[in-house]
Amino acid sequence: MEKEDLYAVMDLDNECTQGDLKLSYKNLVLKWHPDRFHEELEKEEAKMKFQSIQRAYSVLSDSNKRLLYDVGAYDSDDDETGMADFINEMVTLMAQTQSTGDESLEEFEELFEELLKDDLSDLFIKTSSSSYASTTSVHSDDLLNDVPVRDKTIVV
């Protein structure tokens, strides 16, 4: 299934400003609102178009989602799983980090492992506090001390 071009849905190009987007959204919502149509077939078409406009606006009006969409990394399923937030956080961290160009792959792996270690600690603390985790035979300490990352192990 081919993905919908959100800019085309909004009758805009990818260089549009937030003001252009808001104006187009307002005009399209007024034009395609299903309550404006009386015949059932027209009403159904308008409903589908209206929902498409809503989806497009929800992505393009959010600067983080729009950035991901523009670079081809946005997936609407990511909104439900929180992956879009994770990707945005990673992009933000990468933008804040100044590279000297001398970093090795090993240094990047160590940095990633350090970031991941904190998230794993939080995850296992939450898991160990739940009633399900307390009934299992696997302890969070065992998992946390032996998390494989390719050829390395994260040691806490």
Summary of the structure (lengths in Angstrom):
residues: 156
radius of gyration: 22.8
end to end distance: 44.3
largest distance: 66.0
contacts: 343
relative contact order: 0.07
helix: 67%
strand: 4%
